[in-house]
Amino acid sequence: MDEKQVTTRRSKLMPVEEALSAIRPGHVVAIGGSLFHNKPMHLVREIVRRKLKDLIVIGVPQASIDIDLLIAGGCVAEVRAPYLGFDHLGLAPSFRRAAASGGVRIWECDETQLLAGLEASAKDLPSGLVKAGVGTDIPSFNPDIKVVSDPITDEPVIAVGAIRPDFALLHAAAGDIYGNLSYAGYPFGDQLIAEATKRGGGVVVASVDEVVSLSFAAAEPRRTEIAHMLVDAVVEAPYGAHPCSSHGVYQFDESGLKSYLAAASGNPADLEAYMDATVFKPCGQLEYLDAHVKPSTLVAMRSAIHG
Amino acid sequence: MAEPAVEVSWPELAAVVLSRELRDGEVGSPGGARSEIPLAAARLAQLTHAPNLAVVTSAVGYVTNAIGKPWGPLCQSTTDYRNIHAGAEAVLPLLSVFRTRRDWFFAGGLQVDTFGNLNLTAVGDIKAPALRGPGGAGLAYAGSCASRYFIYMQQHSRRSIVDKVDVVTSIGYGAGPDDRKRLGLRGGGPVLVITPMALFDFCETSCRLRLKSIHPPHTLEEVLDNTAARIIVPEAVPLTTLPSERELSVLRQDVDRNGILRRGVAGSGRKGEADAAAGRN
């Protein structure tokens, strides 16, 4: 054996630039959280900042500003999200515009279909079966979603091809330097996304509000939702989900979401100014916070969690 | 019918009408574009006639019951941490959310048609849509598996209540009575549609949308003028039963203490199309 003997455990804590250095145009990028919760916005802004093109982005189970900002930044060739909108705040403006002009391809799907595709990857199967979507128009728009006869009973079911992301971007409340991740609220589909990505040979990157000591996971291993072997890189990003929530830690910043919506719904100069100020100018997460989030807003986001 | 002593907003009326449909011992999930309406309906049902009703918050597996819990605010976004945390007793992993039985779901859409099919995908040509919707979220799943589901539409117009949806995001009765059985769909399909003007059910034999009651002060003529779907209109159409004193007092004091159901009523305070388009499950 000429391999060097390893005696120390490797830290996966690294700067965002290093964590995302291998993303290339055309890659399939799955983003965790849901709607405007647990969205790794610090990681998303880094991708926009690098002006990566032609990404296939997956929002599991639901997406909002994460994918809409990537579309606004010109990074997206194809959207795979069962829901892309802003819930009670309205539609996703950049998505809506791009859909009307044909600027992005849309992989039409239901939540269960997208989850079945990821589950297939996590289990290393070619496809997954669901019932949802039989009798709908979705299969006629999406060649990866097929109505087939169940091989045992012949009843009509839907087969979804395995989805193997090249990158998974997640946001967790806390993580240690080895990649054990814990969530304060709901982890949504993050575990499945990590499993599907790793099993398919991809890279899992997580931003965390707080880097905690290893003893945190060791003391309460049941609180680790995602185990370290599923995680390749940990990026420290306090309030890294802003303007989205970090579920159970801080509430989403509705005014922050609305300022994006206003910029993206206005004229191109508004959007350009917004992107410049929030994405291109700040050097890192702390500068972003200093420039865009008042301390009183951060306090309100924290206290809103408890009603 | 006597005028109500207090004015009731449309979301309040919808929450009360829908709460009457939820039975004790059931398991269901609120959803749709104004999810505070079904969430209020479920909490009201728990606090009035269905104490053993289990609510699984959609796409977030918190299992909640309002009985004996400190009051929690009713919030506009289903997945808002305050909403799902209020009265939570258990948390299901995401995949379990899709493996748990549902007696009912709530759904909304850009368009609903005479057979209860829903469109949340796009209005117009799918390649260059006049209005791109947000997508169906888990609507196709809800529509194919729940024992029954309720549809609520924030707009009642000829553009939203149509004869045939532009895109079938979620199947109701397909093209008629036999489709659900032929396709082997598990649930029974949609049972009610409530709009700001009226309440509909579906004819047992034809599966077509049928006018069930009209919310005062709206009129039959108004409903027909604003409906593009070919619907069944019975000879006598009653007015929708307004909330009782008890229903309204529990709703306002124990469920919607912060009054969000009285704010931003569709058609008056909010931008109609975009709101309707935000329809989600």
Boltz contact constraints between the chains, C-beta under 6 A:
constraints:
  - contact:
      token1: [A, 35]
      token2: [B, 79]
      max_distance: 6.0
  - contact:
      token1: [A, 37]
      token2: [B, 79]
      max_distance: 6.0
  - contact:
      token1: [A, 61]
      token2: [B, 59]
      max_distance: 6.0
  - contact:
      token1: [A, 82]
      token2: [B, 135]
      max_distance: 6.0
  - contact:
      token1: [A, 82]
      token2: [B, 137]
      max_distance: 6.0
  - contact:
      token1: [A, 83]
      token2: [B, 134]
      max_distance: 6.0
  - contact:
      token1: [A, 83]
      token2: [B, 135]
      max_distance: 6.0
  - contact:
      token1: [A, 83]
      token2: [B, 137]
      max_distance: 6.0
  - contact:
      token1: [A, 83]
      token2: [B, 280]
      max_distance: 6.0
  - contact:
      token1: [A, 84]
      token2: [B, 134]
      max_distance: 6.0
  - contact:
      token1: [A, 85]
      token2: [B, 134]
      max_distance: 6.0
  - contact:
      token1: [A, 85]
      token2: [B, 278]
      max_distance: 6.0
  - contact:
      token1: [A, 87]
      token2: [B, 77]
      max_distance: 6.0
  - contact:
      token1: [A, 88]
      token2: [B, 76]
      max_distance: 6.0
  - contact:
      token1: [A, 88]
      token2: [B, 77]
      max_distance: 6.0
  - contact:
      token1: [A, 90]
      token2: [B, 274]
      max_distance: 6.0
  - contact:
      token1: [A, 90]
      token2: [B, 278]
      max_distance: 6.0
  - contact:
      token1: [A, 91]
      token2: [B, 274]
      max_distance: 6.0
  - contact:
      token1: [A, 91]
      token2: [B, 277]
      max_distance: 6.0
  - contact:
      token1: [A, 96]
      token2: [B, 132]
      max_distance: 6.0
  - contact:
      token1: [A, 99]
      token2: [B, 132]
      max_distance: 6.0
  - contact:
      token1: [A, 110]
      token2: [B, 136]
      max_distance: 6.0
  - contact:
      token1: [A, 110]
      token2: [B, 140]
      max_distance: 6.0
  - contact:
      token1: [A, 110]
      token2: [B, 141]
      max_distance: 6.0
  - contact:
      token1: [A, 111]
      token2: [B, 137]
      max_distance: 6.0
  - contact:
      token1: [A, 111]
      token2: [B, 138]
      max_distance: 6.0
  - contact:
      token1: [A, 112]
      token2: [B, 98]
      max_distance: 6.0
  - contact:
      token1: [A, 112]
      token2: [B, 141]
      max_distance: 6.0
  - contact:
      token1: [A, 131]
      token2: [B, 144]
      max_distance: 6.0
  - contact:
      token1: [A, 132]
      token2: [B, 140]
      max_distance: 6.0
  - contact:
      token1: [A, 132]
      token2: [B, 141]
      max_distance: 6.0
  - contact:
      token1: [A, 132]
      token2: [B, 144]
      max_distance: 6.0
  - contact:
      token1: [A, 133]
      token2: [B, 140]
      max_distance: 6.0
  - contact:
      token1: [A, 134]
      token2: [B, 183]
      max_distance: 6.0
  - contact:
      token1: [A, 135]
      token2: [B, 171]
      max_distance: 6.0
  - contact:
      token1: [A, 135]
      token2: [B, 174]
      max_distance: 6.0
  - contact:
      token1: [A, 135]
      token2: [B, 183]
      max_distance: 6.0
  - contact:
      token1: [A, 136]
      token2: [B, 140]
      max_distance: 6.0
  - contact:
      token1: [A, 136]
      token2: [B, 168]
      max_distance: 6.0
  - contact:
      token1: [A, 136]
      token2: [B, 171]
      max_distance: 6.0
  - contact:
      token1: [A, 137]
      token2: [B, 167]
      max_distance: 6.0
  - contact:
      token1: [A, 137]
      token2: [B, 168]
      max_distance: 6.0
  - contact:
      token1: [A, 155]
      token2: [B, 184]
      max_distance: 6.0
  - contact:
      token1: [A, 156]
      token2: [B, 183]
      max_distance: 6.0
  - contact:
      token1: [A, 185]
      token2: [B, 81]
      max_distance: 6.0
  - contact:
      token1: [A, 186]
      token2: [B, 60]
      max_distance: 6.0
  - contact:
      token1: [A, 189]
      token2: [B, 94]
      max_distance: 6.0
  - contact:
      token1: [A, 247]
      token2: [B, 81]
      max_distance: 6.0
  - contact:
      token1: [A, 248]
      token2: [B, 81]
      max_distance: 6.0
  - contact:
      token1: [A, 305]
      token2: [B, 81]
      max_distance: 6.0
  - contact:
      token1: [A, 307]
      token2: [B, 73]
      max_distance: 6.0
  - contact:
      token1: [A, 307]
      token2: [B, 82]
      max_distance: 6.0
